[in-house]
Every structure is written in C-alpha cells, then in structure tokens.
Amino acid sequence: MTALDVAPAVSGTGSWTVLCRLSDLAPERGAAALLSDGTQVAVFRLRDERVFAVQQHDPFSDAYVISRGIVGSRRIDDVDVPTVASPMYKQVFALATGECLDVAGKTPTRGLPPDLRPWPVRVRDGFVEVVS
C-alpha cells in the first residue's frame, strides 16, 4: 500500500471512494470527477505526485470549471503553496485548503463563500481516493 499524500481533514465523516487511477491524471492538469451524491470534484496531480481535490464549482462565475484552471504556486510565508487559478475570472485558490488567495476584484455569486471546499485525498495502490 502506498499513500502519497493526504490533504487536511475537513468536517464530516465518510468512507474513501476511488475516483480514478493516478496514471489517468496528467501532471499539472485538472480532471473533473463525480461523486455518488452528484457532487463534482476537481482533482489535480502535481509533478511531485501530490494529489489534491477541491470543489469543481467556481463560486465567482457560478460555473463548474475549476478542473480547467491553471495550476501554479504562490509563495506565502516562505513556503510554495500549490494553487489553481479559475479559468473564468482568474481567482487563485490554494489547492490544499481551498482558500481564495486572490478575489481578482470580483464578488462570489449568490452570496457564496469565496473559498473552495477541499476533500481529503490519498493515493493508495495506484488509485486516487477521496472521502465522500
């Protein structure tokens, strides 16, 4: 069993759900996945093999597009933080926490919070899993 990375835990308890094979994810690109309850998740594999999962729904454009965002990093307190920039209005989100780091002059739609929901994610036996 190999566990490459586990994101910080979020509220709620659930079981690990397989999303895809790690080899199905292109490094530095996102992919959309659908959980059994209909929730869309954006999954990202970095070059160093870390994997992150955040909500696919962009709170600023009200579109399900985060997996199409631009993967990058931002230096915060002398630490490189993996990020994704929304493909719509270019807000930047921390992949590990979902925190919106740059609102790019916009306000989220429908009174939504500006941050993305992160999912605990791990790679086990070559498969990407999230808690659902």
N, C-alpha and C positions, 0 to 999 in steps of 0.2 A: 504494500500500500504506500502510495506517495501522496503527501499533502504539500502542495507548493505554496499556497497562501490562503489564509482565512481572513476575510475582512472583519472589521469590528462588528460585534453583535448589535442587532437592532431589537427593538421591542417585539414581543410576541414569541411564541414558540411554535415550532413546526418540525417537519422532517426534511432531510436532504432529498432534493429532487434532481435527477440528471437532466441537464439541458442539451449537452452535445459532447462530442469528443474534443479534447483540447486541440487536436490536429485539424479540426474543422474551422478553427478560428485563425484568421490571418493576423500576424503580429501588427500592432499599431492600428488596427481596424476594429470597428464595432460590428456586432451582429444582434439582431432582434430575436427574442425568444418569447414564447407564450406559455405562461404557467397554467396549471389545470383550472384555476379560478378565473381565467381570462385576462389576468394582468400581463401587460407587456413589459419585458425587461430588456435593457440594453447591456450586452456583455462585451467586455474589452480584454484582449490579451496583449500584454506589453512584450517588448523584446526580451526582457529579463524573465519571461514566463509567468509573471504575476498576472492574475486574472481578477477583474472587478465586475460587479453587476450593480446597475442603478436603474431607476425607472426610465422607461422609454419615452414617457410623456414629458414634453417641454412645457414648463409652467408659463413661459413668456409668450410662446406662439400658440399654445393650446393644440399642438400637433404631436404625433407620435414619431419623433425623428432623432432622438438623441444618439441612437446607434450609428447614424450617418455623420456624426460630429467629427471634429478634428482632434485627434489625440495629441497631447503635448505634456508640458510640465511647467510649473511655476515655482520659483524659489521663494519659500516662506520660512523665515527664521533659520536661514542657512540649511534648509532641507528642500530637496527637489520633490515637489508634490505632483503626482500624476494627475492630469486633467483631461477634460473633454470640453471643447467649445461647441455650443449649439450651432447646427448648420443654418438656422433661421436668422437669429439676431445676434449671434456670436457671444452670448453669455458664457462664462467659463465656470465649470464645476469641478470640484475635487472628486476624483473617482473613488477614493477610499471612504469618504464621508458623505458625498452628495452636496456638500456646502457650495453655495453660489459664491464665487470669489470675485465676480465682476458682473454687475447687472447691465452694463453697456447702455445705460441711460433709459432703460425700459422698466415697466412695472408688470409683475405677473398678472395674467388674465384671471377673471372670476374670483379675485381675492385669494388665489392660491399662494402658499408659501413659496419663496424663491428657491429653496433647496430641493434637490432630488432625493428620493428615498433610496438608500443603499441596501443591498442584500448581502448577508454573509455568503461567501463563495469559497469553494475549495476545489482542488483538482485531486481526484482520487482514482488510481488505476487508469489514468489517461482520460478520465471523464470529468467534465466541469459540472459541479453540483451547486445549487443554491438552497437555502432554507425557504420553504414555501408554507 
